[in-house]
Amino acid sequence: MISKQQYEAQLQQIFRLLLENKTQEEIARELNISTRTVARYSQRIDKRHGQIQKQKTYDTLFLECNLLKNRLLTLYKALETQVISDKTSGTEKAKCAEVAANIAIDVMKMESEGIKAVKDALIAEKEATRRGSLSSAISDNISNNSDNSSRNIMDELEESC
């Protein structure tokens, strides 16, 4: 039986080695402990640090999505100004209005995708909890939805312009 201090020290050491992308087998060999012990420590580390990392991922994705949405809205406002300007020709106004409409649609899609991503994340979290592991399925799901949505929006913008 090890003391609480020894336990915490070994937990921190295993955590550092996991951050170095070492496998459980490599860690077990390096520390002269069983792979089963490393697996148990890894589960405890997931419980301890998983929630913090998950929240950071959510916060980062939320911020990035809002930044993209704000940029799109700024572009929309600039196009709107061109449409109502007396100096812009009729054809240019029509093109600007079309791009602005596409941007408005894309912002709506982002909002819709955001709601879908949150729903999918909650389902994935529930499933991961049911399996007893805090995997990266939640952040992967949100990241994939956000990346795909952002790529689609940017592709559509490039095509429009």
MDTraj code that builds the backbone (N, CA, C; nanometers):
import mdtraj as md
import numpy as np

residues = "MET ILE SER LYS GLN GLN TYR GLU ALA GLN LEU GLN GLN ILE PHE ARG LEU LEU LEU GLU ASN LYS THR GLN GLU GLU ILE ALA ARG GLU LEU ASN ILE SER THR ARG THR VAL ALA ARG TYR SER GLN ARG ILE ASP LYS ARG HIS GLY GLN ILE GLN LYS GLN LYS THR TYR ASP THR LEU PHE LEU GLU CYS ASN LEU LEU LYS ASN ARG LEU LEU THR LEU TYR LYS ALA LEU GLU THR GLN VAL ILE SER ASP LYS THR SER GLY THR GLU LYS ALA LYS CYS ALA GLU VAL ALA ALA ASN ILE ALA ILE ASP VAL MET LYS MET GLU SER GLU GLY ILE LYS ALA VAL LYS ASP ALA LEU ILE ALA GLU LYS GLU ALA THR ARG ARG GLY SER LEU SER SER ALA ILE SER ASP ASN ILE SER ASN ASN SER ASP ASN SER SER ARG ASN ILE MET ASP GLU LEU GLU GLU SER CYS".split()
xyz = np.array([
    [0.0852, -0.1178, 0.0000],
    [0.0000, 0.0000, 0.0000],
    [0.0900, 0.1245, 0.0000],
    [0.0598, 0.2192, -0.0887],
    [0.1411, 0.3397, -0.0969],
    [0.0682, 0.4554, -0.0291],
    [0.1473, 0.5534, 0.0140],
    [0.0875, 0.6690, 0.0818],
    [0.0207, 0.7606, -0.0206],
    [-0.0590, 0.8537, 0.0300],
    [-0.1300, 0.9476, -0.0576],
    [-0.0304, 1.0327, -0.1369],
    [0.0803, 1.0713, -0.0734],
    [0.1816, 1.1510, -0.1423],
    [0.2469, 1.0716, -0.2545],
    [0.2775, 0.9445, -0.2269],
    [0.3365, 0.8602, -0.3305],
    [0.2377, 0.8395, -0.4456],
    [0.1122, 0.8196, -0.4089],
    [0.0072, 0.8007, -0.5088],
    [-0.0023, 0.9236, -0.6000],
    [-0.0078, 1.0420, -0.5389],
    [-0.0184, 1.1660, -0.6168],
    [0.1055, 1.1869, -0.7034],
    [0.2229, 1.1557, -0.6487],
    [0.3468, 1.1708, -0.7260],
    [0.3460, 1.0768, -0.8469],
    [0.3030, 0.9529, -0.8258],
    [0.2990, 0.8576, -0.9367],
    [0.1922, 0.8978, -1.0384],
    [0.0813, 0.9492, -0.9901],
    [-0.0246, 0.9963, -1.0787],
    [0.0262, 1.1097, -1.1679],
    [0.0974, 1.2033, -1.1075],
    [0.1528, 1.3152, -1.1841],
    [0.2572, 1.2672, -1.2840],
    [0.3387, 1.1718, -1.2432],
    [0.4421, 1.1179, -1.3315],
    [0.3781, 1.0481, -1.4520],
    [0.2754, 0.9696, -1.4281],
    [0.2058, 0.9014, -1.5372],
    [0.1370, 1.0035, -1.6272],
    [0.0798, 1.1048, -1.5682],
    [0.0148, 1.2106, -1.6460],
    [0.1152, 1.2778, -1.7392],
    [0.2341, 1.3109, -1.6872],
    [0.3387, 1.3716, -1.7697],
    [0.3777, 1.2803, -1.8855],
    [0.3929, 1.1509, -1.8558],
    [0.4313, 1.0567, -1.9604],
    [0.3204, 1.0407, -2.0650],
    [0.1959, 1.0451, -2.0213],
    [0.0851, 1.0394, -2.1166],
    [0.0842, 1.1630, -2.2064],
    [0.1179, 1.2780, -2.1490],
    [0.1258, 1.4007, -2.2278],
    [0.2382, 1.3948, -2.3304],
    [0.3376, 1.3119, -2.3045],
    [0.4478, 1.2918, -2.3990],
    [0.4110, 1.1879, -2.5051],
    [0.2846, 1.1471, -2.5077],
    [0.2318, 1.0495, -2.6036],
    [0.2942, 0.9114, -2.5908],
    [0.3301, 0.8754, -2.4710],
    [0.3823, 0.7408, -2.4486],
    [0.2650, 0.6460, -2.4295],
    [0.2822, 0.5230, -2.4747],
    [0.1769, 0.4232, -2.4583],
    [0.1771, 0.3726, -2.3146],
    [0.0683, 0.3056, -2.2788],
    [0.0593, 0.2505, -2.1434],
    [0.1690, 0.1464, -2.1205],
    [0.2012, 0.0695, -2.2242],
    [0.3074, -0.0309, -2.2124],
    [0.4427, 0.0355, -2.1877],
    [0.4704, 0.1439, -2.2595],
    [0.5969, 0.2158, -2.2411],
    [0.6057, 0.2746, -2.0997],
    [0.4959, 0.3295, -2.0531],
    [0.4927, 0.3884, -1.9184],
    [0.5154, 0.2797, -1.8145],
    [0.4474, 0.1665, -1.8318],
    [0.4611, 0.0554, -1.7366],
    [0.6057, 0.0084, -1.7303],
    [0.6698, -0.0050, -1.8462],
    [0.8118, -0.0470, -1.8493],
    [0.9005, 0.0557, -1.7812],
    [0.8773, 0.1822, -1.8122],
    [0.9614, 0.2893, -1.7579],
    [0.9506, 0.2997, -1.6055],
    [0.8285, 0.2804, -1.5529],
    [0.8063, 0.2965, -1.4092],
    [0.8104, 0.1640, -1.3328],
    [0.8317, 0.0549, -1.4056],
    [0.8346, -0.0788, -1.3446],
    [0.7062, -0.1107, -1.2693],
    [0.5935, -0.0843, -1.3366],
    [0.4628, -0.1197, -1.2815],
    [0.3853, -0.1928, -1.3909],
    [0.2728, -0.2535, -1.3550],
    [0.1955, -0.3276, -1.4542],
    [0.1165, -0.2335, -1.5442],
    [0.0840, -0.2827, -1.6635],
    [0.0026, -0.2018, -1.7559],
    [-0.1375, -0.1815, -1.6986],
    [-0.1827, -0.2773, -1.6195],
    [-0.3139, -0.2646, -1.5561],
    [-0.3147, -0.1468, -1.4567],
    [-0.2045, -0.1319, -1.3846],
    [-0.1919, -0.0187, -1.2910],
    [-0.1925, 0.1126, -1.3687],
    [-0.1195, 0.1158, -1.4789],
    [-0.1163, 0.2367, -1.5620],
    [-0.2561, 0.2674, -1.6143],
    [-0.3292, 0.1642, -1.6545],
    [-0.4654, 0.1835, -1.7046],
    [-0.5553, 0.2424, -1.5959],
    [-0.5422, 0.1919, -1.4735],
    [-0.6240, 0.2454, -1.3631],
    [-0.5893, 0.3911, -1.3359],
    [-0.4595, 0.4205, -1.3357],
    [-0.4177, 0.5589, -1.3154],
    [-0.4703, 0.6473, -1.4290],
    [-0.4669, 0.5962, -1.5506],
    [-0.5156, 0.6732, -1.6660],
    [-0.6634, 0.7061, -1.6509],
    [-0.7396, 0.6100, -1.6021],
    [-0.8823, 0.6362, -1.5792],
    [-0.9016, 0.7451, -1.4748],
    [-0.8221, 0.7398, -1.3704],
    [-0.8332, 0.8436, -1.2663],
    [-0.7939, 0.9805, -1.3216],
    [-0.6920, 0.9811, -1.4063],
    [-0.6483, 1.1070, -1.4684],
    [-0.7591, 1.1603, -1.5587],
    [-0.8230, 1.0708, -1.6365],
    [-0.9346, 1.1120, -1.7225],
    [-1.0457, 1.1748, -1.6401],
    [-1.0783, 1.1125, -1.5293],
    [-1.1847, 1.1671, -1.4448],
    [-1.1473, 1.3040, -1.3915],
    [-1.0221, 1.3166, -1.3512],
    [-0.9770, 1.4401, -1.2891],
    [-0.9616, 1.5535, -1.3901],
    [-0.9010, 1.5227, -1.5038],
    [-0.8670, 1.6279, -1.5999],
    [-0.9603, 1.6329, -1.7204],
    [-1.0397, 1.5291, -1.7400],
    [-1.1284, 1.5232, -1.8554],
    [-1.2299, 1.6354, -1.8579],
    [-1.2918, 1.6635, -1.7446],
    [-1.3921, 1.7695, -1.7369],
    [-1.3312, 1.9052, -1.7693],
    [-1.2126, 1.9305, -1.7167],
    [-1.1468, 2.0596, -1.7409],
    [-1.1166, 2.0752, -1.8889],
    [-1.0595, 1.9708, -1.9491],
    [-1.0241, 1.9767, -2.0905],
    [-1.1483, 1.9893, -2.1783],
    [-1.2520, 1.9182, -2.1412],
    [-1.3759, 1.9241, -2.2185],
    [-1.4314, 2.0663, -2.2161],
    [-1.4297, 2.1309, -2.1005],
    [-1.4806, 2.2674, -2.0903],
    [-1.3952, 2.3633, -2.1728],
    [-1.2634, 2.3454, -2.1701],
    [-1.1749, 2.4302, -2.2516],
    [-1.2049, 2.4135, -2.4000],
    [-1.2296, 2.2896, -2.4413],
    [-1.2618, 2.2623, -2.5814],
    [-1.3922, 2.3303, -2.6195],
    [-1.4947, 2.3156, -2.5350],
    [-1.6231, 2.3818, -2.5607],
    [-1.6045, 2.5325, -2.5717],
    [-1.5313, 2.5907, -2.4776],
    [-1.5120, 2.7357, -2.4765],
    [-1.4390, 2.7832, -2.6021],
    [-1.3362, 2.7091, -2.6428],
    [-1.2590, 2.7463, -2.7611],
    [-1.3446, 2.7385, -2.8868],
    [-1.4171, 2.6303, -2.9012],
    [-1.5032, 2.6155, -3.0195],
    [-1.6121, 2.7216, -3.0235],
    [-1.6689, 2.7508, -2.9085],
    [-1.7717, 2.8546, -2.9008],
    [-1.7139, 2.9889, -2.9452],
    [-1.5954, 3.0212, -2.8956],
    [-1.5312, 3.1471, -2.9308],
    [-1.5002, 3.1529, -3.0803],
    [-1.4436, 3.0457, -3.1354],
    [-1.4091, 3.0443, -3.2768],
    [-1.5330, 3.0572, -3.3653],
    [-1.6378, 2.9890, -3.3295],
    [-1.7619, 2.9997, -3.4073],
    [-1.8185, 3.1407, -3.4019],
    [-1.8144, 3.2010, -3.2844],
    [-1.8651, 3.3383, -3.2723],
    [-1.7783, 3.4375, -3.3484],
    [-1.6474, 3.4155, -3.3498],
    [-1.5594, 3.5034, -3.4274],
    [-1.5912, 3.4939, -3.5764],
    [-1.6090, 3.3705, -3.6253],
    [-1.6432, 3.3525, -3.7658],
    [-1.7783, 3.4174, -3.7964],
    [-1.8744, 3.3967, -3.7094],
    [-2.0075, 3.4556, -3.7300],
    [-1.9981, 3.6082, -3.7313],
    [-1.9195, 3.6664, -3.6414],
    [-1.9039, 3.8123, -3.6382],
    [-1.8375, 3.8640, -3.7654],
    [-1.7386, 3.7892, -3.8158],
    [-1.6741, 3.8297, -3.9410],
    [-1.7742, 3.8256, -4.0559],
    [-1.8548, 3.7211, -4.0592],
    [-1.9558, 3.7112, -4.1644],
    [-2.0559, 3.8259, -4.1543],
    [-2.0960, 3.8601, -4.0331],
    [-2.1913, 3.9698, -4.0152],
    [-2.1293, 4.1046, -4.0527],
    [-2.0010, 4.1215, -4.0266],
    [-1.9314, 4.2444, -4.0672],
    [-1.9280, 4.2539, -4.2193],
    [-1.8983, 4.1418, -4.2836],
    [-1.8995, 4.1385, -4.4298],
    [-2.0402, 4.1674, -4.4829],
    [-2.1398, 4.1125, -4.4173],
    [-2.2793, 4.1369, -4.4564],
    [-2.3107, 4.2866, -4.4496],
    [-2.2687, 4.3513, -4.3409],
    [-2.2950, 4.4956, -4.3243],
    [-2.2271, 4.5763, -4.4354],
    [-2.1031, 4.5369, -4.4703],
    [-2.0304, 4.6077, -4.5765],
    [-2.1032, 4.5923, -4.7102],
    [-2.1525, 4.4724, -4.7354],
    [-2.2276, 4.4497, -4.8594],
    [-2.3587, 4.5279, -4.8589],
    [-2.4217, 4.5329, -4.7436],
    [-2.5467, 4.6077, -4.7301],
    [-2.5235, 4.7557, -4.7617],
    [-2.4108, 4.8083, -4.7149],
    [-2.3755, 4.9477, -4.7414],
    [-2.3578, 4.9703, -4.8913],
    [-2.2957, 4.8741, -4.9591],
    [-2.2767, 4.8851, -5.1037],
    [-2.4112, 4.8846, -5.1775],
    [-2.5027, 4.8008, -5.1293],
    [-2.6331, 4.7883, -5.1948],
    [-2.7124, 4.9180, -5.1846],
    [-2.7043, 4.9853, -5.0695],
    [-2.7840, 5.1088, -5.0532],
    [-2.7101, 5.2350, -5.1000],
    [-2.5842, 5.2178, -5.1403],
    [-2.5043, 5.3317, -5.1847],
    [-2.5513, 5.3807, -5.3225],
    [-2.5471, 5.5116, -5.3412],
    [-2.5833, 5.5709, -5.4709],
    [-2.4695, 5.5538, -5.5720],
    [-2.3499, 5.5293, -5.5239],
    [-2.2330, 5.5203, -5.6111],
    [-2.2186, 5.3823, -5.6752],
    [-2.2943, 5.2849, -5.6281],
    [-2.2836, 5.1491, -5.6792],
    [-2.3815, 5.1289, -5.7941],
    [-2.3325, 5.0644, -5.9019],
    [-2.4193, 5.0402, -6.0184],
    [-2.5220, 4.9320, -5.9870],
    [-2.6218, 4.9225, -6.0707],
    [-2.7290, 4.8253, -6.0507],
    [-2.6795, 4.6817, -6.0510],
    [-2.5877, 4.6500, -6.1420],
    [-2.5347, 4.5127, -6.1480],
    [-2.4547, 4.4804, -6.0234],
    [-2.3728, 4.5743, -5.9802],
    [-2.2937, 4.5515, -5.8585],
    [-2.3840, 4.5358, -5.7372],
    [-2.4906, 4.6170, -5.7332],
    [-2.5857, 4.6054, -5.6223],
    [-2.6485, 4.4667, -5.6193],
    [-2.6832, 4.4162, -5.7366],
    [-2.7445, 4.2829, -5.7449],
    [-2.6463, 4.1758, -5.6965],
    [-2.5196, 4.1865, -5.7375],
    [-2.4183, 4.0898, -5.6940],
    [-2.3975, 4.0983, -5.5426],
    [-2.3881, 4.2206, -5.4918],
    [-2.3690, 4.2389, -5.3473],
    [-2.4875, 4.1843, -5.2689],
    [-2.6070, 4.2092, -5.3195],
    [-2.7272, 4.1601, -5.2515],
    [-2.7294, 4.0072, -5.2508],
    [-2.6866, 3.9458, -5.3615],
    [-2.6836, 3.7995, -5.3695],
    [-2.5828, 3.7415, -5.2694],
    [-2.4639, 3.7993, -5.2627],
    [-2.3628, 3.7524, -5.1678],
    [-2.4099, 3.7744, -5.0245],
    [-2.4718, 3.8900, -4.9991],
    [-2.5236, 3.9192, -4.8649],
    [-2.6301, 3.8182, -4.8250],
    [-2.7159, 3.7819, -4.9184],
    [-2.8190, 3.6814, -4.8898],
    [-2.7548, 3.5468, -4.8568],
    [-2.6520, 3.5108, -4.9336],
    [-2.5806, 3.3846, -4.9052],
    [-2.5156, 3.3875, -4.7672],
    [-2.4597, 3.5019, -4.7298],
    [-2.3990, 3.5146, -4.5972],
    [-2.5056, 3.4986, -4.4893],
    [-2.6204, 3.5621, -4.5090],
    [-2.7292, 3.5504, -4.4108],
    [-2.7706, 3.4044, -4.3955],
    [-2.7802, 3.3337, -4.5068],
    [-2.8150, 3.1912, -4.5020],
    [-2.7077, 3.1120, -4.4283],
    [-2.5799, 3.1436, -4.4560],
    [-2.4695, 3.0727, -4.3907],
    [-2.4670, 3.0965, -4.2400],
    [-2.4984, 3.2187, -4.1983],
    [-2.5042, 3.2477, -4.0544],
    [-2.6157, 3.1660, -3.9897],
    [-2.7280, 3.1564, -4.0586],
    [-2.8384, 3.0736, -4.0075],
    [-2.7966, 2.9273, -3.9993],
    [-2.7226, 2.8804, -4.0991],
    [-2.6729, 2.7424, -4.0971],
    [-2.5803, 2.7207, -3.9787],
    [-2.4947, 2.8195, -3.9528],
    [-2.4029, 2.8085, -3.8381],
    [-2.4801, 2.7961, -3.7082],
    [-2.5826, 2.8769, -3.6938],
    [-2.6648, 2.8701, -3.5729],
    [-2.7273, 2.7317, -3.5609],
    [-2.7797, 2.6820, -3.6720],
    [-2.8430, 2.5503, -3.6737],
    [-2.7410, 2.4406, -3.6420],
    [-2.6235, 2.4488, -3.7031],
    [-2.5173, 2.3500, -3.6778],
    [-2.4720, 2.3547, -3.5323],
    [-2.4687, 2.4754, -3.4755],
    [-2.4293, 2.4895, -3.3349],
    [-2.5251, 2.4160, -3.2436],
    [-2.6528, 2.4310, -3.2705],
    [-2.7538, 2.3613, -3.1903],
    [-2.7401, 2.2113, -3.2093],
    [-2.7186, 2.1686, -3.3328],
    [-2.7022, 2.0253, -3.3632],
    [-2.5772, 1.9718, -3.2940],
    [-2.4679, 2.0487, -3.2958],
    [-2.3428, 2.0043, -3.2336],
    [-2.3598, 1.9866, -3.0831],
    [-2.4304, 2.0794, -3.0203],
    [-2.4543, 2.0688, -2.8758],
    [-2.5365, 1.9447, -2.8454],
    [-2.6395, 1.9227, -2.9252],
    [-2.7250, 1.8049, -2.9063],
    [-2.6431, 1.6769, -2.9249],
    [-2.5637, 1.6709, -3.0335],
    [-2.4800, 1.5529, -3.0591],
    [-2.3778, 1.5317, -2.9475],
    [-2.3233, 1.6417, -2.8949],
    [-2.2251, 1.6311, -2.7863],
    [-2.2888, 1.5738, -2.6610],
    [-2.4089, 1.6176, -2.6319],
    [-2.4780, 1.5656, -2.5139],
    [-2.5060, 1.4164, -2.5291],
    [-2.5454, 1.3749, -2.6477],
    [-2.5691, 1.2328, -2.6731],
    [-2.4384, 1.1548, -2.6603],
    [-2.3303, 1.2083, -2.7181],
    [-2.1999, 1.1406, -2.7111],
    [-2.1505, 1.1326, -2.5671],
    [-2.1725, 1.2399, -2.4914],
    [-2.1300, 1.2414, -2.3504],
    [-2.2060, 1.1353, -2.2714],
    [-2.3342, 1.1272, -2.2961],
    [-2.4168, 1.0278, -2.2277],
    [-2.3689, 0.8867, -2.2617],
    [-2.3390, 0.8628, -2.3883],
    [-2.2908, 0.7320, -2.4334],
    [-2.1541, 0.7006, -2.3721],
    [-2.0641, 0.7996, -2.3708],
    [-1.9308, 0.7786, -2.3141],
    [-1.9393, 0.7493, -2.1645],
    [-2.0271, 0.8200, -2.0963],
    [-2.0460, 0.7978, -1.9537],
    [-2.1031, 0.6583, -1.9292],
    [-2.1959, 0.6186, -2.0144],
    [-2.2554, 0.4861, -2.0021],
    [-2.1488, 0.3775, -2.0168],
    [-2.0541, 0.3995, -2.1074],
    [-1.9462, 0.3029, -2.1267],
    [-1.8422, 0.3124, -2.0159],
    [-1.8489, 0.4190, -1.9385],
    [-1.7566, 0.4332, -1.8259],
    [-1.6238, 0.4962, -1.8619],
    [-1.6172, 0.5623, -1.9763],
    [-1.4920, 0.6273, -2.0121],
    [-1.5194, 0.7679, -2.0607],
    [-1.4282, 0.8575, -2.0283],
    [-1.4380, 0.9940, -2.0788],
    [-1.3480, 1.0032, -2.2006],
    [-1.4033, 0.9701, -2.3138],
    [-1.3232, 0.9718, -2.4359],
    [-1.3306, 1.1081, -2.4998],
    [-1.2574, 1.1232, -2.6069],
    [-1.2588, 1.2506, -2.6775],
    [-1.3691, 1.2538, -2.7825],
    [-1.4640, 1.1619, -2.7754],
    [-1.5724, 1.1566, -2.8733],
    [-1.6509, 1.2869, -2.8753],
    [-1.6708, 1.3476, -2.7606],
    [-1.7508, 1.4691, -2.7513],
    [-1.6812, 1.5831, -2.8250],
    [-1.5558, 1.6068, -2.7891],
    [-1.4863, 1.7177, -2.8528],
    [-1.4621, 1.6906, -3.0005],
    [-1.4385, 1.5640, -3.0380],
    [-1.4220, 1.5303, -3.1790],
    [-1.5489, 1.5614, -3.2555],
    [-1.6633, 1.5251, -3.1988],
    [-1.7918, 1.5462, -3.2640],
    [-1.8159, 1.6955, -3.2858],
    [-1.7958, 1.7749, -3.1824],
    [-1.8171, 1.9193, -3.1932],
    [-1.7176, 1.9790, -3.2919],
    [-1.5922, 1.9365, -3.2797],
    [-1.4886, 1.9880, -3.3676],
    [-1.5203, 1.9560, -3.5132],
    [-1.5615, 1.8329, -3.5407],
    [-1.5946, 1.7940, -3.6780],
    [-1.7106, 1.8756, -3.7310],
    [-1.8163, 1.8922, -3.6515],
    [-1.9320, 1.9703, -3.6961],
    [-1.8922, 2.1143, -3.7231],
    [-1.8137, 2.1744, -3.6335],
    [-1.7725, 2.3134, -3.6499],
    [-1.6793, 2.3291, -3.7689],
    [-1.5818, 2.2366, -3.7837],
    [-1.4889, 2.2437, -3.8951],
    [-1.5625, 2.2312, -4.0270],
    [-1.6539, 2.1336, -4.0370],
    [-1.7290, 2.1137, -4.1608],
    [-1.8147, 2.2350, -4.1926],
    [-1.8813, 2.2890, -4.0907],
    [-1.9659, 2.4054, -4.1109],
    [-1.8821, 2.5243, -4.1566],
    [-1.7690, 2.5463, -4.0906],
    [-1.6821, 2.6585, -4.1264],
    [-1.6285, 2.6421, -4.2677],
    [-1.5830, 2.5200, -4.3025],
    [-1.5301, 2.4952, -4.4372],
    [-1.6379, 2.5180, -4.5420],
    [-1.7585, 2.4667, -4.5174],
    [-1.8672, 2.4831, -4.6139],
    [-1.8998, 2.6300, -4.6347],
    [-1.9034, 2.7044, -4.5263],
    [-1.9360, 2.8471, -4.5361],
    [-1.8276, 2.9205, -4.6134],
    [-1.7009, 2.8920, -4.5814],
    [-1.5921, 2.9599, -4.6501],
    [-1.5890, 2.9219, -4.7987],
    [-1.6151, 2.7944, -4.8299],
    [-1.6203, 2.7515, -4.9707],
    [-1.7304, 2.8256, -5.0448],
    [-1.8471, 2.8366, -4.9834],
    [-1.9586, 2.9060, -5.0467],
    [-1.9264, 3.0543, -5.0674],
    [-1.8579, 3.1150, -4.9702],
    [-1.8206, 3.2559, -4.9844],
    [-1.7251, 3.2748, -5.0995],
    [-1.6256, 3.1841, -5.1095],
    [-1.5285, 3.1960, -5.2180],
    [-1.5973, 3.1798, -5.3526],
    [-1.6916, 3.0874, -5.3631],
    [-1.7645, 3.0672, -5.4878],
    [-1.8487, 3.1896, -5.5210],
    [-1.9099, 3.2513, -5.4194],
    [-1.9963, 3.3664, -5.4436],
    [-1.9187, 3.4854, -5.4934],
    [-1.7995, 3.5039, -5.4381],
    [-1.7193, 3.6212, -5.4770],
    [-1.6406, 3.5874, -5.6006],
])
top = md.Topology()
chain = top.add_chain()
for i, resn in enumerate(residues, 1):
    res = top.add_residue(resn, chain, resSeq=i)
    for name in ("N", "CA", "C"):
        top.add_atom(name, md.element.get_by_symbol(name[0]), res)
traj = md.Trajectory(xyz[None], top)
